[in-house]
Every structure is written in C-alpha cells, then in structure tokens.
Amino acid sequence: MISEVIRVVGSNILILISNILIGFVIPKLMGVQEYGYYKLFMLYATYAQLLHLGFVDGILLKFGGKAKDDVNRQEIRGYSKFIFFLELIIGVLFILISLFIKSYVYKQIFIFIGLYTMIFNQVTYYQFLAQSFMDFNLIAVINGLIAFLNILSILFIITCIKIHLFSDVTFNQYILIYLSIYVLILGIYIKYYGNFFWGIHTRFKNLKDKIINIFKIGIPVTISYQVAALIFNVDNQYVSLFYSTKIFGIYSFAYSLISVATSVINSVSTVLFPHLNRKGIDEAIKEYEKSLTLLETIIFLILFIYFPMKIFVKAFLPEYIKSLTYLRVLFPGVGITTCISLLVFNYFKVAKMGKIYFKLSIFTLLFSIVFTWLIHNIFAGPVAIAYASLISLFFWYLLTNGYLVIKYKIKWRKNTLYILLMFVIFEITTSVDNLCLSFFAYLMLYILIIVLVFGKNYLSIIKSICRK
C-alpha cells in the first residue's frame, strides 16, 4: 500500500502545481467580480454530484477490491450504458429548467451545472471503477493529465492576453475550458475501459434488481458525501446569500488557497478504502489511532504554507488581501476536514455503517446551519461566519470520531487534545503582525506539542522501524 500511496501522491505533485496556478493566477486574470461568479459555479457544482443518485458510490461498494478478471464484463457494460443514459437525461432536464431562470448570470451558471452533471458524474463512475479494481497507475496518469491540461489552459489564456486576443477572461469562458478538459478525460476513460463499455451488455431489465440494490447501498454514501459537502459549505452559502458577489469572491479565494494545501494529501483516499475494505474492520481498527496521530501531525505541518501564501498574496494579489483574514480563521479547519474525509469516513464505509455516519452528519448539518445563523445575527460579518464554520467542523469531528471511539474502544484523548491545542496555537501565532516572529513561534510550539502529546507514540514507531 505504501508504494501505491507514494505513486498516487507523486502524480499529484503536478496537481499541486495546477492548483497553485488555478488558485493564484485565475483570480488575478478574472478580477474579483468574475471570480466570484466562477466560485458560485464551483459551489453549486459540488451538489451536482448528488445527481447520480448513489449509483456511482454503489458501484465502488459493490466492486471495491475486486480484480478486473473476476467480474462479469457484460454486466459492467450494462452499468456503464445505464449511467450514460441516466446522466444524459438528468443533465438535459437540468438545462431545460435553467432556461426559465430570469437572471442571465445565474441562467448561465446553472446551464453549465447541467453540462457538468452529464460529464463529471460519468468521469467519477470510471474513476471509481479504476479505484475498485485498484488500478492506481491509471488514476495517477489521469490525475496528472488533468493537472497538465489545466496548466496548459492557463498558459494558453495568459498567452492570448499577452498578444491582445482578449484583455481578460470571463467566468463562462474559463468554465467552458474546464468542462472541455473533462470531456476529454471521459473519452480517455471510455477508451481505456472499452471492454466495459462497448460490446454486448446485459439488458437493463435483467439487471433491474442489481441496479436497484446498487442504488440502495450507494445512496446513503452519496447523501453522506453531499451532507459533508453542505457542512463544508454552510459558511460559503451564508456569504453568497447575504453578501455581494465581490465579498463572496474574496471569501472563496481563502478556500482556493486551502485547496492548494490539501490537494496532494487528499489523493491518498483513493488508495486507502480498497485496502481497508480488504482487511475488514476488525483488522483495520487496530491501525486507527496510529493513522489518526500521523495524519494530524502531517496536516498541521502543511499549515506552514500559510506564511508563504501571505507573502505572495500581499505582493501579487493586493485586491484579495482581505481574504487572508478569513484564511487565518479557516485554515485550522483543514485538520478536521482531512481527518474526517480521509480517515473517519473510510472507516465508517469499511464497517458498513454508512447510515450511522449519515445520521451523525445530518445532525451536524442542522447544528451548523442554526449555529452559523445565530453567530451571523449576533456578530455579523464574514469573519464571524468563518469562526462558526470552524466550531461546527470540530463538533462534527467529536460526533463521528466519538462514535468509533465508543464502539471500538479506541484511545481518543491525545488526538482530540492535539487538535484543540493546534487550533489555539495557529490562531494566536498567526495574529502576530511580524511574519518571521509568527512563523518561528508556530514552528517551536508545533514541535513542542508533538513532543508533549505524541512523544511516546512516535518513539514506539521509530523503535518498530529500527527492529525491521
């Protein structure tokens, strides 16, 4: 598994470069207003993934960890044709409904969402097939290609501006380029998995019961994903609803910076689930505490990227300086969101506890909506909303991680204490105006907290490595 993690993460170095360009260059080229519209599209695009109705996640759960040679190809072809027609029908209906929206800008955004639904949900289907078959070389190549095409598209836009073909880039121009890239990726997947798309397939009526079962096992996971997306985006929704597109663009820029920091480590999730699924929950749970400890320390190490980001934004993106205020508040939340999406959620899936995870997430979502509304009305302003988001995320961590702790009797105090301490340390040290002093204060306290909280844990890990 370690070699596969390294391979997938290695391919994501190119994704990191791509995200840096998207995170820093596109906001500069678009300007705050157009960038705000683009981020509105990206916000609603996260919910479009619900429109495969659980089928894609059901495929991953059904075939996760199986070899390609062990599955019925005619049956898989039936599923591939089914998802094609399902997304085509849903996407076309979405576009037709969007034509009745009065606002021209929102009409364009939701037409793009319809196109995105048709394309991206099919890409996800093939990505999950590759993940199920543990075809991580393909995933690494596709991820690298997406990143390369993103880089190429940005360089193309810059070149066009330099030679005066156009003066700037609008949100709809860039979204068309973005969608075109995924059309190409879909074509490559269908070409690679041609044996699972072209040819004789099992008729839909003969697959009816199996398709229904795939929906049944997949929809709780899909809804859980979407509930998770809603929890992540409650603050974005409030800012988009109650503030101008310009303020929303600046607030969303903070999340773009966060995505730069998390793009590489999140790729590990594609490798993790099939391996955990093969082990089974009893064997996998033995590694839970150690995995959580390692993940938490890596994430709060990644938060050091805040300091060069601050320098870069001040120097090259002065129109987005206000976003640094939001970034400082939101950044520690990366520690929680990554732990939940990368580790906790995968353990719930392996234990077949998707419905329980869903219920805990629904409760968190309701808490987050109400709590953010109260904070917004009492204190007002996007900064207050950002703090409400951070607290809501920690509440979610306590619920989901706490359930696993109680059920499987996992030690939890050190990990929870570490997150709380690093929250406070990051917020205090980054509030210092002197950047060098702020950096070294966070560095010293980061090392000190690891020694005090996890010193014995890492000592035992080092000893076990030395024995080998």
C-alpha positions as CSV (number, residue, x, y, z in Angstrom):
1,M,0.0,0.0,0.0
2,I,2.9,2.4,0.8
3,S,4.2,2.2,-2.7
4,E,0.8,2.9,-4.2
5,V,0.3,5.9,-1.9
6,I,3.7,7.3,-3.0
7,R,2.8,6.7,-6.7
8,V,-0.6,8.5,-6.4
9,V,0.8,11.3,-4.2
10,G,3.8,11.6,-6.7
11,S,1.4,12.1,-9.6
12,N,-0.4,14.8,-7.5
13,I,2.7,17.0,-7.4
14,L,1.6,18.1,-10.9
15,I,-1.9,18.6,-9.4
16,L,-0.3,20.8,-6.8
17,I,1.3,23.0,-9.5
18,S,-2.0,23.1,-11.3
19,N,-3.9,24.1,-8.1
20,I,-1.3,26.8,-7.4
21,L,-1.9,28.3,-10.9
22,I,-5.7,28.0,-10.5
23,G,-5.6,29.3,-7.0
24,F,-3.3,32.3,-7.7
25,V,-3.4,33.1,-11.5
26,I,-7.1,32.7,-12.3
27,P,-8.3,35.1,-9.6
28,K,-5.8,37.7,-10.9
29,L,-6.9,37.2,-14.6
30,M,-10.6,37.3,-13.8
31,G,-10.8,40.0,-11.2
32,V,-12.9,39.8,-8.0
33,Q,-16.4,40.0,-9.6
34,E,-15.9,37.4,-12.4
35,Y,-14.0,35.2,-9.9
36,G,-17.0,35.4,-7.6
37,Y,-19.3,34.1,-10.4
38,Y,-16.8,31.3,-11.1
39,K,-16.7,30.3,-7.4
40,L,-20.6,30.3,-7.4
41,F,-20.5,27.7,-10.2
42,M,-17.9,25.6,-8.3
43,L,-20.1,25.9,-5.1
44,Y,-23.2,24.5,-6.8
45,A,-21.2,22.0,-8.8
46,T,-20.4,20.2,-5.6
47,Y,-24.1,19.4,-5.2
48,A,-24.4,18.2,-8.8
49,Q,-22.6,15.0,-7.8
50,L,-25.8,14.1,-5.9
51,L,-27.5,13.7,-9.3
52,H,-26.0,10.2,-9.9
53,L,-28.5,9.3,-7.2
54,G,-26.0,7.0,-5.4
55,F,-25.3,4.7,-8.4
56,V,-21.6,5.6,-8.6
57,D,-20.9,5.1,-4.9
58,G,-22.8,1.8,-5.1
59,I,-20.5,0.6,-7.8
60,L,-17.5,1.3,-5.6
61,L,-19.0,-0.5,-2.7
62,K,-20.1,-3.5,-4.9
63,F,-16.8,-4.0,-6.7
64,G,-14.3,-2.4,-4.3
65,G,-11.1,-4.5,-4.1
66,K,-12.1,-7.0,-6.9
67,A,-9.8,-7.9,-9.8
68,K,-10.9,-6.9,-13.3
69,D,-10.8,-10.5,-14.4
70,D,-13.2,-11.6,-11.7
71,V,-16.1,-9.5,-12.8
72,N,-18.8,-10.1,-15.4
73,R,-17.9,-7.8,-18.3
74,Q,-21.3,-7.9,-19.9
75,E,-22.8,-6.9,-16.5
76,I,-20.4,-4.0,-16.2
77,R,-21.2,-2.8,-19.7
78,G,-24.8,-2.7,-18.7
79,Y,-24.0,-0.5,-15.8
80,S,-21.8,1.8,-18.0
81,K,-24.6,2.2,-20.5
82,F,-27.1,2.8,-17.7
83,I,-25.1,5.6,-16.1
84,F,-24.6,7.2,-19.5
85,F,-28.3,7.4,-20.2
86,L,-29.1,8.4,-16.6
87,E,-26.8,11.4,-16.6
88,L,-27.8,12.4,-20.1
89,I,-31.5,12.6,-19.2
90,I,-30.8,14.4,-15.8
91,G,-28.4,16.8,-17.4
92,V,-30.8,17.8,-20.3
93,L,-33.7,18.2,-17.8
94,F,-31.5,20.5,-15.7
95,I,-30.5,22.6,-18.6
96,L,-34.1,23.0,-19.8
97,I,-35.3,24.1,-16.3
98,S,-32.3,26.5,-16.1
99,L,-33.7,28.3,-19.2
100,F,-36.5,29.7,-17.1
101,I,-34.2,31.5,-14.6
102,K,-34.6,35.3,-15.0
103,S,-31.1,36.3,-14.0
104,Y,-28.8,36.0,-17.1
105,V,-25.7,35.2,-15.0
106,Y,-27.4,32.5,-12.9
107,K,-29.0,31.1,-16.0
108,Q,-25.5,30.6,-17.5
109,I,-24.2,29.1,-14.2
110,F,-27.0,26.5,-14.0
111,I,-26.8,25.6,-17.7
112,F,-23.1,24.9,-17.0
113,I,-24.1,22.8,-14.0
114,G,-26.3,20.7,-16.2
115,L,-23.4,20.1,-18.6
116,Y,-21.1,19.4,-15.6
117,T,-23.6,16.8,-14.3
118,M,-23.6,14.9,-17.6
119,I,-19.8,14.9,-17.9
120,F,-18.4,14.8,-14.3
121,N,-20.6,12.1,-12.9
122,Q,-19.6,9.7,-15.7
123,V,-15.9,10.5,-15.1
124,T,-16.5,9.7,-11.4
125,Y,-18.1,6.4,-12.4
126,Y,-15.0,5.3,-14.3
127,Q,-12.7,6.7,-11.6
128,F,-14.5,4.6,-9.1
129,L,-14.2,1.5,-11.4
130,A,-10.5,2.1,-11.5
131,Q,-10.4,2.5,-7.7
132,S,-12.5,-0.7,-7.3
133,F,-10.0,-2.6,-9.4
134,M,-7.1,-1.0,-7.6
135,D,-5.9,0.4,-10.9
136,F,-3.9,3.1,-9.3
137,N,-1.5,3.6,-12.2
138,L,-4.4,4.7,-14.3
139,I,-5.7,7.0,-11.6
140,A,-2.2,8.6,-11.2
141,V,-1.9,9.1,-15.0
142,I,-5.4,10.6,-15.3
143,N,-4.8,12.9,-12.3
144,G,-1.5,14.0,-13.9
145,L,-3.2,14.6,-17.3
146,I,-6.0,16.7,-15.7
147,A,-3.4,18.8,-14.0
148,F,-1.3,19.1,-17.2
149,L,-4.3,20.2,-19.2
150,N,-5.3,22.8,-16.5
151,I,-1.7,24.2,-16.6
152,L,-1.8,24.2,-20.4
153,S,-5.2,26.0,-20.4
154,I,-4.0,28.7,-18.1
155,L,-0.8,29.2,-20.1
156,F,-3.0,29.5,-23.2
157,I,-5.2,32.2,-21.6
158,I,-2.1,34.1,-20.4
159,T,-0.6,34.0,-24.0
160,C,-3.9,35.2,-25.5
161,I,-4.0,38.1,-23.1
162,K,-0.3,38.9,-23.8
163,I,-0.8,39.0,-27.6
164,H,-4.0,41.0,-27.1
165,L,-6.5,38.5,-28.4
166,F,-8.6,39.5,-25.4
167,S,-7.9,41.7,-22.4
168,D,-9.2,39.5,-19.6
169,V,-11.0,36.2,-19.1
170,T,-14.7,35.9,-18.0
171,F,-16.1,33.2,-15.8
172,N,-18.1,31.5,-18.6
173,Q,-15.0,31.3,-20.9
174,Y,-13.0,29.6,-18.2
175,I,-15.8,27.2,-17.3
176,L,-16.1,26.1,-21.0
177,I,-12.4,25.3,-21.0
178,Y,-12.8,23.5,-17.6
179,L,-15.7,21.3,-19.0
180,S,-13.8,20.6,-22.2
181,I,-11.0,19.1,-20.2
182,Y,-13.3,16.7,-18.5
183,V,-15.0,15.7,-21.8
184,L,-11.5,14.6,-23.0
185,I,-10.9,12.7,-19.7
186,L,-14.3,10.9,-20.1
187,G,-13.2,9.9,-23.7
188,I,-9.9,8.5,-22.4
189,Y,-11.6,6.5,-19.6
190,I,-14.1,5.0,-22.1
191,K,-11.2,4.2,-24.5
192,Y,-9.2,2.6,-21.7
193,Y,-12.2,0.7,-20.3
194,G,-13.6,-0.1,-23.8
195,N,-14.3,-3.7,-22.8
196,F,-16.5,-2.4,-20.0
197,F,-18.5,0.0,-22.3
198,W,-18.5,-1.3,-25.9
199,G,-19.9,-4.6,-26.9
200,I,-22.8,-6.9,-25.9
201,H,-24.2,-5.9,-22.5
202,T,-26.7,-7.5,-20.1
203,R,-30.1,-6.0,-20.8
204,F,-31.4,-3.4,-18.3
205,K,-34.4,-5.5,-17.4
206,N,-32.2,-8.4,-16.4
207,L,-30.1,-6.0,-14.3
208,K,-33.1,-4.3,-12.7
209,D,-32.7,-6.0,-9.3
210,K,-29.0,-5.5,-9.2
211,I,-29.3,-1.8,-10.2
212,I,-31.9,-1.2,-7.5
213,N,-29.5,-2.8,-5.0
214,I,-26.6,-0.6,-6.2
215,F,-28.8,2.4,-5.6
216,K,-29.8,1.1,-2.2
217,I,-26.2,0.6,-0.9
218,G,-24.9,3.7,-2.7
219,I,-27.4,6.4,-1.9
220,P,-26.6,6.6,1.9
221,V,-22.9,7.1,1.0
222,T,-23.8,9.7,-1.7
223,I,-26.1,11.6,0.6
224,S,-23.4,11.4,3.3
225,Y,-20.9,12.9,0.8
226,Q,-23.4,15.6,0.0
227,V,-24.2,16.3,3.6
228,A,-20.5,16.5,4.1
229,A,-20.3,19.0,1.2
230,L,-23.1,21.0,2.8
231,I,-21.3,21.1,6.1
232,F,-18.1,22.2,4.4
233,N,-20.1,24.9,2.5
234,V,-22.5,26.3,5.1
235,D,-20.3,29.3,5.6
236,N,-19.9,29.8,1.8
237,Q,-23.7,29.6,1.3
238,Y,-24.3,32.2,4.0
239,V,-21.7,34.5,2.5
240,S,-23.1,34.0,-1.0
241,L,-26.7,34.7,0.1
242,F,-26.1,37.7,2.5
243,Y,-23.2,39.5,0.9
244,S,-22.2,40.8,-2.6
245,T,-20.6,38.6,-5.2
246,K,-17.4,40.6,-4.7
247,I,-17.2,39.7,-1.0
248,F,-18.1,36.1,-1.8
249,G,-15.3,36.0,-4.3
250,I,-12.8,37.3,-1.7
251,Y,-14.1,34.8,0.9
252,S,-14.0,31.9,-1.6
253,F,-10.4,32.8,-2.5
254,A,-9.4,31.8,1.0
255,Y,-10.9,28.3,0.2
256,S,-8.9,28.2,-3.0
257,L,-5.8,28.7,-1.0
258,I,-6.8,26.0,1.3
259,S,-7.4,23.6,-1.6
260,V,-3.8,24.2,-2.7
261,A,-2.6,23.0,0.7
262,T,-4.8,19.9,0.7
263,S,-4.7,18.7,-2.9
264,V,-1.9,16.2,-2.5
265,I,-2.8,14.6,0.8
266,N,-6.5,14.1,-0.2
267,S,-5.4,11.9,-3.1
268,V,-4.4,9.2,-0.6
269,S,-8.2,8.4,-0.1
270,T,-8.3,6.7,-3.5
271,V,-5.8,4.1,-2.2
272,L,-7.0,3.8,1.4
273,F,-10.5,2.5,1.0
274,P,-9.9,-0.6,-1.1
275,H,-7.0,-1.7,1.3
276,L,-9.1,-1.1,4.4
277,N,-12.0,-3.0,2.7
278,R,-9.8,-6.0,2.1
279,K,-8.6,-6.0,5.7
280,G,-12.0,-5.8,7.3
281,I,-13.0,-3.5,10.2
282,D,-11.6,-5.7,13.0
283,E,-8.1,-5.7,11.5
284,A,-8.2,-2.1,10.2
285,I,-9.4,-0.6,13.5
286,K,-6.1,-1.7,15.1
287,E,-4.4,1.0,13.0
288,Y,-6.9,3.7,13.6
289,E,-5.3,5.6,16.5
290,K,-1.8,5.5,14.9
291,S,-3.2,6.6,11.5
292,L,-5.0,9.5,13.1
293,T,-2.0,10.6,15.0
294,L,0.2,10.5,11.9
295,L,-2.4,12.3,9.8
296,E,-3.0,15.1,12.3
297,T,0.7,15.9,12.7
298,I,1.2,15.9,8.9
299,I,-1.8,18.2,8.4
300,F,-0.7,20.8,10.9
301,L,2.8,20.7,9.4
302,I,1.2,21.5,6.0
303,L,-0.4,24.6,7.6
304,F,3.1,26.2,7.5
305,I,2.2,27.0,3.9
306,Y,0.1,29.8,5.3
307,F,3.2,32.0,5.7
308,P,4.5,32.0,2.1
309,M,0.8,32.3,0.9
310,K,0.5,35.5,3.0
311,I,3.7,36.9,1.4
312,F,2.5,36.0,-2.1
313,V,-1.0,37.5,-1.8
314,K,0.3,40.8,-0.4
315,A,2.9,41.1,-3.1
316,F,0.9,39.9,-6.2
317,L,-2.8,39.9,-5.4
318,P,-3.5,43.0,-3.3
319,E,-7.1,43.0,-4.3
320,Y,-7.5,39.8,-2.3
321,I,-5.6,40.8,0.8
322,K,-8.9,40.8,2.8
323,S,-9.1,37.0,2.2
324,L,-6.1,36.5,4.5
325,T,-8.3,37.4,7.4
326,Y,-10.7,34.6,6.5
327,L,-7.8,32.2,5.7
328,R,-6.3,32.6,9.1
329,V,-9.6,31.6,10.8
330,L,-10.5,28.8,8.4
331,F,-7.1,27.2,7.9
332,P,-7.0,25.1,11.1
333,G,-10.3,23.5,9.9
334,V,-8.2,21.7,7.3
335,G,-7.1,19.4,10.2
336,I,-10.6,18.3,10.8
337,T,-12.0,18.1,7.3
338,T,-9.0,16.0,6.2
339,C,-9.2,13.6,9.2
340,I,-13.0,13.1,8.6
341,S,-12.9,12.8,4.7
342,L,-9.7,10.8,4.5
343,L,-9.8,8.6,7.6
344,V,-13.0,8.6,9.6
345,F,-15.4,8.3,6.7
346,N,-13.4,5.5,5.1
347,Y,-13.6,3.5,8.4
348,F,-17.4,4.0,8.6
349,K,-17.6,2.7,5.0
350,V,-15.5,-0.4,5.8
351,A,-17.6,-1.1,8.8
352,K,-20.8,-0.8,6.7
353,M,-22.0,2.0,8.9
354,G,-23.0,4.5,6.2
355,K,-26.4,5.1,7.6
356,I,-25.0,5.9,11.1
357,Y,-22.4,8.3,9.5
358,F,-25.3,9.9,7.6
359,K,-27.4,10.4,10.7
360,L,-24.4,11.9,12.6
361,S,-23.6,14.2,9.6
362,I,-27.3,15.3,9.3
363,F,-27.3,16.3,13.0
364,T,-24.0,18.2,12.4
365,L,-25.5,19.9,9.4
366,L,-28.6,21.1,11.3
367,F,-26.3,22.3,14.2
368,S,-24.1,24.1,11.7
369,I,-27.0,25.9,9.9
370,V,-28.6,27.0,13.2
371,F,-25.3,27.9,14.9
372,T,-23.9,29.9,11.9
373,W,-27.3,31.7,11.6
374,L,-27.1,32.7,15.3
375,I,-23.5,33.8,15.1
376,H,-24.2,35.7,11.9
377,N,-27.1,37.6,13.5
378,I,-25.3,38.3,16.8
379,F,-21.9,39.3,15.5
380,A,-22.5,39.8,11.7
381,G,-19.7,39.8,9.0
382,P,-17.9,37.0,7.1
383,V,-15.3,36.7,9.9
384,A,-17.9,35.6,12.4
385,I,-19.3,33.1,9.9
386,A,-15.8,31.7,9.4
387,Y,-15.4,31.1,13.2
388,A,-18.8,29.5,13.3
389,S,-17.6,27.1,10.5
390,L,-14.5,26.2,12.4
391,I,-16.5,25.4,15.6
392,S,-19.1,23.4,13.5
393,L,-16.3,21.3,12.0
394,F,-14.9,20.5,15.4
395,F,-18.4,19.5,16.6
396,W,-18.6,17.1,13.6
397,Y,-15.2,15.6,14.5
398,L,-16.4,15.0,18.0
399,L,-19.5,13.2,16.9
400,T,-18.1,11.0,14.2
401,N,-14.7,10.2,15.8
402,G,-16.5,9.8,19.1
403,Y,-18.8,7.1,17.7
404,L,-15.9,5.0,16.6
405,V,-14.1,5.6,19.9
406,I,-17.1,4.3,21.9
407,K,-17.9,1.4,19.6
408,Y,-14.4,0.1,19.2
409,K,-12.9,1.3,22.5
410,I,-10.2,3.5,20.8
411,K,-7.9,5.8,22.8
412,W,-9.0,9.4,21.9
413,R,-7.8,11.9,24.4
414,K,-4.4,12.7,22.9
415,N,-5.7,13.2,19.4
416,T,-8.5,15.4,20.5
417,L,-6.2,17.4,22.8
418,Y,-3.7,17.9,20.0
419,I,-6.3,19.3,17.6
420,L,-7.6,21.8,20.2
421,L,-4.1,22.9,21.1
422,M,-3.1,23.4,17.5
423,F,-6.3,25.3,16.8
424,V,-5.4,27.8,19.5
425,I,-1.7,27.9,18.7
426,F,-2.3,28.6,15.0
427,E,-4.9,31.4,15.7
428,I,-2.6,33.1,18.3
429,T,0.7,32.8,16.4
430,T,-0.7,34.0,13.0
431,S,-2.3,37.0,14.7
432,V,1.2,38.4,15.2
433,D,2.0,41.1,12.6
434,N,5.7,40.3,12.5
435,L,5.7,37.4,9.9
436,C,9.2,36.0,11.0
437,L,8.2,36.0,14.7
438,S,4.8,34.5,13.8
439,F,6.5,31.7,11.8
440,F,9.1,30.7,14.4
441,A,6.5,30.9,17.2
442,Y,4.3,28.4,15.3
443,L,7.3,26.2,14.5
444,M,8.6,26.0,18.1
445,L,5.1,25.4,19.5
446,Y,4.3,22.8,16.8
447,I,7.4,20.8,17.7
448,L,6.8,21.2,21.5
449,I,3.2,20.0,21.3
450,I,4.2,16.9,19.3
451,V,6.9,16.0,21.9
452,L,4.5,16.6,24.8
453,V,1.4,14.9,23.3
454,F,2.7,12.3,20.9
455,G,6.3,11.8,22.0
456,K,5.8,8.2,23.2
457,N,3.8,7.3,20.1
458,Y,6.5,8.4,17.7
459,L,9.2,6.8,19.9
460,S,7.4,3.4,19.6
461,I,7.0,3.9,15.8
462,I,10.7,4.6,15.4
463,K,11.7,1.6,17.5
464,S,9.4,-0.7,15.4
465,I,11.0,0.6,12.2
466,C,14.5,0.1,13.6
467,R,13.7,-3.5,14.5
468,K,12.7,-4.2,10.9
